Amino acid sequence: HQHPKMIEAIKAQADRLCTVAPIHANDVRSEAARLISSLAPGDLDMVFFTNGGAEATENAIRMARGHTGRHKVLAAYRSYHGATAGAITMTGDPRRWGSEPNTMAGVVRYWGPYTYRSAFHAADDAQECERALAHLDDVLMVEGAQHVAAIILETVVGTNGILVPPDGYLEGVRDRCDRHGIVMIVDEVMAGFGRCGEWFAVDRWGITPDLICFAKGVNSGYLPLGGVIISRAIADSFAERPFPGGLTYSGHPLACASAVASIGIFQDEGIIEHARHLGDDIISGELDKIAARHPSVGEVRGLGVFWAIELVRNQDTREPLVPFNATGADAAPMGAVAAACKAAGLWPFTHFNRLHVVPPITISDDDVMTGLAIIDEALEVADGYVDA
């Protein structure tokens, strides 16, 4: 927090040029776009800047529909893509319910992989991958793949469980998009820029999507900034016709200056490598030890600095510690676990029956160990709710 190089970059840009309309070129926007596209995989070499993640997913869908001339969008259950009208429609969790039925037309749901609570009754990751892709084939068949503009997914599902896709799944989605002329959109607002121990989470599997949505990670949240990284083929669709979108603050100089500084700090201080080290050498092993000690832990999963502890009342039946979308008294067990963390000096991130372990990617080894020790102790509260 308050990295001196970040603060200095923002101050220097404020002295030089605070704002300019997006129709005008400015050097820090160009440099931010150059740096971002240089880090992106494959031929993703253009950037459309937004103010945040929801605007990124909204404009990605607009690009996909304009590029393909198609209308339908496949979006997963257990997903979050933002709170604006189109983004919340694509969201596959209860945060969408309050906006219904006044939501964007054309969104079709599908189930993504989640081996621990498999919608496909899979026995392991390999079977989950195979069955999830077969399910996606069925959805494409009955919806008419020729009418589908895009498949959007979180590379690693964030708030809805830190769901790491099994090996082969992203490759399978990429193959189906290629086969049917569908745009593959990955939402890396949470997973990108180091959170998974890579610049982009897709790098872990060597996949090149058509569009990558990003936001807070690009400049560590110092100023509002997001965007879409665009493949050459999709960019070419708008070479001779206007893209039907735009934002007053797109490519804002102060925000782009902070992105340039943040990326430079990541490179100079080895932050991507540090995030990978934290996941591989500390968090993974320590969470395995915690899981072995606590009967309330059903599963731990994640990568980099992006992990979840799934809490249960019974490890054999996998009954969640609290029901789906629990409120009030039904949610009390998770509230008690969270309170125990706070009482010991750790602010927890909880969602449904999960405790997420997502510290700053710059956190020290010692601070990670301290935080995990607090969680270890707090889980004794959860153990008290386990069926005898």
For each residue, the residues with C-beta under 8 A, 3 or more apart:
1: 360
2: 6 7
3: 6 7 220 265
4: 7 8
5: 8 9 261 264 265
6: 2 3 9 10 219 220 222 258 261 262 265
7: 2 3 4 10 11
8: 4 5 11 12 261
9: 5 6 12 13 257 258 260 261
10: 6 7 13 14 222 223 254 257 258 261
11: 7 8 14 15
12: 8 9 15 16 257
13: 9 10 16 17 18 28 253 254 257 258
14: 10 11 18 254
15: 11 12
16: 12 13
17: 13 20 26 253
18: 13 14 253 254
19: 249 252 253 254
20: 17 24 26 253
21: 24 248
22: 49 246 247 248 249 250 251
23:
24: 20 21
25: 29 30
26: 17 20 29 30 251 253 256
27: 30 31
28: 13 31 32 253 256 257 260
29: 25 26 32 33 49 251 253 256
30: 25 26 27 33 34
31: 27 28 34 35 256 260
32: 28 29 35 36 47 49 218 251 256 257 259 260 263
33: 29 30 36 37 46 47 49 251
34: 30 31 37 38
35: 31 32 38 39 259 260 263
36: 32 33 39 40 47 214 218 227 229 259 263
37: 33 34 40 44 45 46 47 229
38: 34 35
39: 35 36 199 200 263
40: 36 37 44 45 199 200 212 229
41: 44 200 202 203 206 207 208
42: 208 231
43: 208 231 232 233
44: 37 40 41 208 209 210 211 212 229 230 231 232
45: 37 40 230 231 232 235
46: 33 37 229 230 232 235
47: 32 33 36 37 227 228 229 230
48: 59 63 227 228 230 243 245 250
49: 22 29 32 33 225 226 227 247 250 251 252 255 256
50: 53 55 56 59 215 225 226 227 228 247 250
51: 55 224 225 226 247 249 250 252 255
52: 55 56 82 215 216 224 225 226
53: 50 56 57 81 82 87 187 189 213 214 215 216 226
54: 57 58 81 82 83 84 87 88
55: 50 51 52 58 59 82 84 226 247
56: 50 52 53 59 60 82 187 189 213 214 215 226 227 228
57: 53 54 60 61 81 82 86 87 90 152 185 187 189 213
58: 54 55 61 62 82 84 85 86 87
59: 48 50 55 56 62 63 228 245
60: 56 57 63 64 150 152 185 211 213 228
61: 57 58 64 65 73 86 90 149 150 152 185
62: 58 59 65 66 243 244 245
63: 48 59 60 66 67 183 211 228 230 234 237 238 243
64: 60 61 67 68 70 73 149 150 183 185 210 211 234
65: 61 62 68 69 70 71 73 149 150
66: 62 63 69 237 238 243 244
67: 63 64 149 183 233 234 237
68: 64 65 149 150 181 182 183
69: 65 66 149
70: 64 65 146 147 148 149
71: 65 105 106 147 149
72: 106 107 108 143 144 147 148 149
73: 61 64 65 90 106 107 108 148 149 150 151 152
74: 107 108 109 110 136 139 140 143 148 150 151 152
75: 79 81 89 90 91 92 107 108 109 110 152 153
76: 79 92 109 110 111 112 152 153 154 157
77: 92 93 109 110 111 112
78: 92 93 112 114 157 160 161 163
79: 75 76 90 91 92 93 112 152 153 154 157 160 187
80: 91 92 93 95 154 158 159 160
81: 53 54 57 75 87 88 90 91 152 154 187
82: 52 53 54 55 56 57 58 87 88 90 91 189
83: 54 87 88 95
84: 54 55 58 87 88
85: 58 88 89 99 103 104
86: 57 58 61 89 90 104
87: 53 54 57 58 81 82 83 84 90 91
88: 54 81 82 83 84 85 91 95 96 99 103
89: 75 85 86 96 99 103 104 107
90: 57 61 73 75 79 81 82 86 87 104 107 152
91: 75 79 80 81 82 87 88 95 96
92: 75 76 77 78 79 80 96 109 160
93: 77 78 79 80 96 159 160
94: 97 325
95: 80 83 88 91 98
96: 88 89 91 92 93 99 100 103
97: 94 100
98: 95
99: 85 88 89 96 102 103
100: 96 97 103
101:
102: 99
103: 85 88 89 96 99 100 107
104: 85 86 89 90 107
105: 71
106: 71 72 73
107: 72 73 74 75 89 90 103 104
108: 72 73 74 75 139 143 148
109: 74 75 76 77 92
110: 74 75 76 77 135 136 139
111: 76 77 114 119 120 132 135
112: 76 77 78 79 132 153 157 163 165 169
113: 118 125 128 129 132 163 165 166 169
114: 78 111 117 118 119 128 161 163
115: 118 122 124 125 128 166
116: 298 299 301 310 318
117: 114 318
118: 113 114 115 121 122 128 131
119: 111 114 132 135
120: 111 127 128 131 132 135
121: 118 131
122: 115 118 125 127 128 130 131
123: 127
124: 115 127 128
125: 113 115 122 128 129 166 167
126: 129 130 166 168
127: 120 122 123 124 130 131
128: 113 114 115 118 120 122 124 125 131 132 166
129: 113 125 126 132 133 165 166 167 168 169 172
130: 122 126 127 133 134
131: 118 120 121 122 127 128 134 135
132: 111 112 113 119 120 128 129 135 136 169
133: 129 130 136 137 169 172 173 176
134: 130 131 137 138
135: 110 111 119 120 131 132 138 139
136: 74 110 132 133 139 140 151 172 173 176
137: 133 134 140 141 176
138: 134 135 141 142
139: 74 108 110 135 136 142 143
140: 74 136 137 143 144 145 148 176 180
141: 137 138 144 145
142: 138 139
143: 72 74 108 139 140 147 148
144: 72 140 141 147 148
145: 140 141 148 180 182
146: 70 180 181
147: 70 71 72 143 144
148: 70 72 73 74 108 140 143 144 145 151 180 182
149: 61 64 65 67 68 69 70 71 72 73 182 183
150: 60 61 64 65 68 73 74 182 183 184 185 211
151: 73 74 136 148 173 176 177 182 183 184 185
152: 57 60 61 73 74 75 76 79 81 90 185 186 187
153: 75 76 79 112 173 185 186 187
154: 76 79 80 81 157 158 186 187 188 190 191
155: 165 170 186 187 188 191 192 196 200 201 202
156: 162 163 164 165 190 191 196 201 302 303 306
157: 76 78 79 112 154 160 161 162 163
158: 80 154 162 189 190 191 306
159: 80 93 190 351
160: 78 79 80 92 93 157 163 351
161: 78 114 157 308 310 351 354
162: 156 157 158 301 302 306 307 308 354 356 358
163: 78 112 113 114 156 157 160 301
164: 156 301 302 303
165: 112 113 129 155 156 169 170 205
166: 113 115 125 126 128 129 169
167: 125 129 205
168: 126 129 171 172
169: 112 113 129 132 133 165 166 172 173
170: 155 165 173 174 202 205 207
171: 168 174 175 205 207
172: 129 133 136 168 169 175 176
173: 133 136 151 153 169 170 176 177 184
174: 170 171 177 178 184 207 208 209
175: 171 172 178 179
176: 133 136 137 140 151 172 173 179 180 182
177: 151 173 174 180 181 182 183 184 210
178: 174 175 181
179: 175 176
180: 140 145 146 148 176 177
181: 68 146 177 178
182: 68 145 148 149 150 151 176 177
183: 63 64 67 68 149 150 151 177 210 211 234
184: 150 151 173 174 177 209 210 211
185: 57 60 61 64 150 151 152 153 209 210 211 212 213
186: 152 153 154 155 200 201 202 209 211 212 213
187: 53 56 57 79 81 152 153 154 155 190 191 213
188: 154 155 191 192 193 200 201 202 212 213 214 217
189: 53 56 57 82 158 192 213 214 215 216 217 226
190: 154 156 158 159 187 195 217 306
191: 154 155 156 158 187 188 195 196 200 201 306
192: 155 188 189 195 196 199 200 201 212 214 217 218
193: 188 199 200 214 217 218 266
194: 197 198 199 217 266 271 272 275 304 305 361
195: 190 191 192 201 217 275 304 305 306 358 361
196: 155 156 191 192 201 204 275 279 303 304 305 306
197: 194 204 272 275 276 278 279 280 303 304 305
198: 194 201 202 203 204 272 276 304
199: 39 40 192 193 194 203 272
200: 39 40 41 155 186 188 191 192 193 203 212
201: 155 156 186 188 191 192 195 196 198 204
202: 41 155 170 186 188 198 205 206 207 208 209 212
203: 41 198 199 200 206
204: 196 197 198 201 303
205: 165 167 170 171 202
206: 41 202 203
207: 41 170 171 174 202
208: 41 42 43 44 174 202 231
209: 44 174 184 185 186 202 212 231
210: 44 64 177 183 184 185 230 231 233 234
211: 44 60 63 64 150 183 184 185 186 228 229 230 231 234
212: 40 44 185 186 188 192 200 202 209 228 229
213: 53 56 57 60 185 186 187 188 189 226 227 228
214: 36 53 56 188 189 192 193 217 218 226 227 228 229
215: 50 52 53 56 189 218 225 226 227
216: 52 53 189 219 220 221 225 226
217: 188 189 190 192 193 194 195 214 220 221
218: 32 36 192 193 214 215 225 226 227 259 262 263
219: 6 216 222 223 225 255 258 259 261 262
220: 3 6 216 217 258 262
221: 216 217
222: 6 10 219 258 262
223: 10 219 252 254 255 258
224: 51 52 249 252 255
225: 49 50 51 52 215 216 218 219 252 255 256 258 259
226: 49 50 51 52 53 55 56 189 213 214 215 216 218
227: 36 47 48 49 50 56 213 214 215 218
228: 47 48 50 56 59 60 63 211 212 213 214
229: 36 37 40 44 46 47 211 212 214
230: 44 45 46 47 48 63 210 211 234 235
231: 42 43 44 45 208 209 210 211 234 235
232: 43 44 45 46 235 236
233: 43 67 210 236 237
234: 63 64 67 183 210 211 230 231 237 238
235: 45 46 230 231 232 238 239
236: 232 233 239
237: 63 66 67 233 234 241
238: 63 66 234 235 241 242 243
239: 235 236
240:
241: 237 238
242: 238
243: 48 62 63 66 238 246
244: 62 66
245: 48 59 62
246: 22 243 250
247: 22 49 50 51 55 250
248: 21 22
249: 19 22 51 224 252 255
250: 22 48 49 50 51 246 247
251: 22 26 29 32 33 49 255 256
252: 19 49 51 223 224 225 249 255 256
253: 13 17 18 19 20 26 28 29 256 257
254: 10 13 14 18 19 223 257 258
255: 49 51 219 223 224 225 249 251 252 258 259
256: 26 28 29 31 32 49 225 251 252 253 259 260
257: 9 10 12 13 28 32 253 254 260 261
258: 6 9 10 13 219 220 222 223 225 254 255 261 262
259: 32 35 36 218 219 225 255 256 262 263
260: 9 28 31 32 35 256 257 263 264
261: 5 6 8 9 10 219 257 258 264 265
262: 6 218 219 220 222 258 259 265 266
263: 32 35 36 39 218 259 260 266 267
264: 5 260 261 267 268
265: 3 5 6 261 262 268 269 271
266: 193 194 262 263 269 271 272
267: 263 264 270
268: 264 265
269: 265 266 274 362
270: 267 273 274
271: 194 265 266 274 275 361 362
272: 194 197 198 199 266 275 276
273: 270 276 277
274: 269 270 271 277 278 361 362
275: 194 195 196 197 271 272 278 279 304 305 361
276: 197 198 272 273 279 280 304
277: 273 274 280 281 282
278: 197 274 275 281 282 283 304 305 361 363 365 368
279: 196 197 275 276 282 283 284 302 303 304 305 306 307
280: 197 276 277 284
281: 277 278 284 285
282: 277 278 279 285 286 365 368 369
283: 278 279 286 287 302 305 307 357 368 372
284: 279 280 281 287 288 302
285: 281 282 288 289
286: 282 283 289 290 368 369 372
287: 283 284 290 291 300 302 307 309 357 372
288: 284 285 291 292 300
289: 285 286 292 293
290: 286 287 293 294 297 300 309 372 375 376 379
291: 287 288 294 297 299 300 309
292: 288 289
293: 289 290 376 379
294: 290 291 297 376 379 380 382 383
295: 315 383 386
296: 311 312 313 321 379 382 383 385 386
297: 290 291 294 300 309 310 311 312 315 379 382
298: 116 310 311 312 315 318
299: 116 291 309 310
300: 287 288 290 291 297 307 308 309 310
301: 116 162 163 164 307 308 310
302: 156 162 164 279 283 284 287 306 307 308 357
303: 156 164 196 197 204 279 306 307
304: 194 195 196 197 198 275 276 278 279 361
305: 194 195 196 197 275 278 279 283 358 359 360 361 363
306: 156 158 162 190 191 195 196 279 302 303 358
307: 162 279 283 287 300 301 302 303 356 357 358
308: 161 162 300 301 302 354 355 356 357
309: 287 290 291 297 299 300 354 355 356 357 375 379
310: 116 161 297 298 299 300 301 320 353 354
311: 296 297 298 320 321 333 334 337 353 354 355 379 382
312: 296 297 298 315 317 318 319 320 321 353 386
313: 296 317 319 320 321 385 386 387
314: 317 318 319 386 387
315: 295 297 298 312 318
316:
317: 312 313 314
318: 116 117 298 312 314 315
319: 312 313 314 387
320: 310 311 312 313 323 324 352 353
321: 296 311 312 313 333 334 353 382 385
322: 326 330 331 332 333 334 352 353
323: 320 326 330
324: 320 352
325: 94 352
326: 322 323 330 331 334 352
327: 330 331
328: 331 332
329: 332
330: 322 323 326 327
331: 322 326 327 328 334 335
332: 322 328 329 335 336
333: 311 321 322 336 337 381 382 385
334: 311 321 322 326 331 337 338 350 352 353 355
335: 331 332 338 339
336: 332 333 339 340 381 382
337: 311 333 334 340 341 348 350 355 378 379 381 382
338: 334 335 341 342 348 350 355
339: 335 336 342 343
340: 336 337 343 344 377 378 380 381
341: 337 338 344 346 347 348 355 374 375 378
342: 338 339 345 346 347 348
343: 339 340
344: 340 341 374 377 378
345: 342 374
346: 341 342 371 374 375 378
347: 341 342
348: 337 338 341 342 355 356 375 378
349: 355 356 358
350: 334 337 338 354 355 356
351: 159 160 161 354 356
352: 320 322 324 325 326 334
353: 310 311 312 320 321 322 334
354: 161 162 308 309 310 311 350 351
355: 308 309 311 334 337 338 341 348 349 350 375 379
356: 162 307 308 309 348 349 350 351
357: 283 287 302 307 308 309 371 372 375
358: 162 195 305 306 307 349
359: 305 363 367 368 371
360: 1 305 363
361: 194 195 271 274 275 278 304 305
362: 269 271 274
363: 278 305 359 360 367 368 371
364: 367 368
365: 278 282 368 369
366: 369 370
367: 359 363 364 370 371
368: 278 282 283 286 359 363 364 365 371 372
369: 282 286 365 366 372 373
370: 366 367 373 374
371: 346 357 359 363 367 368 374 375
372: 283 286 287 290 357 368 369 375 376
373: 369 370 376 377
374: 341 344 345 346 370 371 377 378
375: 290 309 341 346 348 355 357 371 372 378 379
376: 290 293 294 372 373 379
377: 340 344 373 374 380
378: 337 340 341 344 346 348 374 375 381 382
379: 290 293 294 296 297 309 311 337 355 375 376 382 383
380: 294 340 377 383 384
381: 333 336 337 340 378 384 385
382: 294 296 297 311 321 333 336 337 378 379 385 386
383: 294 295 296 379 380 386
384: 380 381
385: 296 313 321 333 381 382
386: 295 296 312 313 314 382 383
387: 313 314 319
388:
